[in-house]
Amino acid sequence: MSLKIYGVARTRAFRALWMAEELGIDYEHLPIEIGDAGARTPEFLAINPNGRLPAIVDDTFVLFESLAITLYLAKKYANGRLYPSALEAEAKAWQWSFWAISEVDRGVNIWSLHAVRLPPEERDAAKRDEALAVLKAPFKVLDAALANEPYLAGDDFTVADLNVAAVVSRGVDMDLSHVPHLKDWLLRCLGRPAAKRALTLKAAADAATPPEVTRLIVRRNRL
Ligand SMILES: N[C@@H](CCC(=O)N[C@@H](CS)C(=O)NCC(=O)O)C(=O)O
């Protein structure tokens, strides 16, 4: 098999797994953990010197950064379908992807750790509330972008939707009643058969994650 996806599905590897499922391509999933037992081993550091997940190896081509991976896979395997072929539409997919990483990714991560994933007695309500405050403006922007169209590029689901919905995905447990278009779109994206298959892997990985790994995530990334 030529495509290897590294990273337990609880991590941002979920994004690459979802894309691979959308594309219907063969891949090998190597569900390695964060830290010394997985992403910080010399073997993995040779693939991703950041020691972070995910990364892919496609034949001999190595790539890290989750949304670069989804953009690459979509362009390679679904150009003109999941990946827009017109330059402007392609640029919009980059726009939404970079926007999601810079405006939304950290806030959703902090919120989910302090609302859901840490043991209840270790959650910090102030961090959770601050994350919600930080997310308020970008969520309004996304909600407005989806007010008149089902997907970010119009009528069809594309890599832009997958990237933004994957970044927002743990926010599905938030109260999203103030952003109803965002909420409907998120449920539409996460309800796709490919997303459900990747979410099943993610849920199993979440359930198997010991609290010390969740604490390591918080400590290492100052979340
Ligand atoms: N911007 C990177 C972030 C990668 C990242 O931080 N991954 C986390 C898991 S979701 C990780 O590997 N953390 C372990 C660590 O920082 O040691 C991406 O989107 O791929």
The ligand as a Tripos MOL2 file, in Angstrom:
@<TRIPOS>MOLECULE
LIG
   20    19     1     0     0
SMALL
NO_CHARGES

@<TRIPOS>ATOM
      1 N1         -0.6280   22.4330   12.9160 N.3       1 LIG1
      2 C1         -0.3900   21.0200   13.1080 C.3       1 LIG1
      3 C2         -0.6040   20.6810   14.5840 C.3       1 LIG1
      4 C3         -0.2020   19.2700   14.8940 C.3       1 LIG1
      5 C4         -0.3860   18.9540   16.3650 C.2       1 LIG1
      6 O1         -0.2190   19.8110   17.2470 O.2       1 LIG1
      7 N2         -0.7240   17.7000   16.6280 N.am      1 LIG1
      8 C5         -0.9110   17.2590   17.9840 C.3       1 LIG1
      9 C6         -1.9530   16.1580   18.0440 C.3       1 LIG1
     10 S1         -3.5340   16.7080   17.5120 S.3       1 LIG1
     11 C7          0.3640   16.6340   18.4940 C.2       1 LIG1
     12 O2          0.9990   15.8850   17.8030 O.2       1 LIG1
     13 N3          0.6970   16.9280   19.7480 N.am      1 LIG1
     14 C8          1.7760   16.2600   20.3990 C.3       1 LIG1
     15 C9          2.8550   17.1420   20.8370 C.2       1 LIG1
     16 O3          2.7270   18.3490   20.6880 O.co2     1 LIG1
     17 O4          3.8260   16.6130   21.3490 O.co2     1 LIG1
     18 C10        -1.3370   20.2250   12.1990 C.2       1 LIG1
     19 O5         -2.4470   20.7180   11.9450 O.co2     1 LIG1
     20 O6         -0.9750   19.1400   11.7370 O.co2     1 LIG1
@<TRIPOS>BOND
     1     1     2 1
     2     2     3 1
     3     2    18 1
     4     3     4 1
     5     4     5 1
     6     5     6 2
     7     5     7 1
     8     7     8 1
     9     8     9 1
    10     8    11 1
    11     9    10 1
    12    11    12 2
    13    11    13 1
    14    13    14 1
    15    14    15 1
    16    15    16 2
    17    15    17 1
    18    18    19 2
    19    18    20 1
@<TRIPOS>SUBSTRUCTURE
     1 LIG1         1 GROUP 0 **** ****
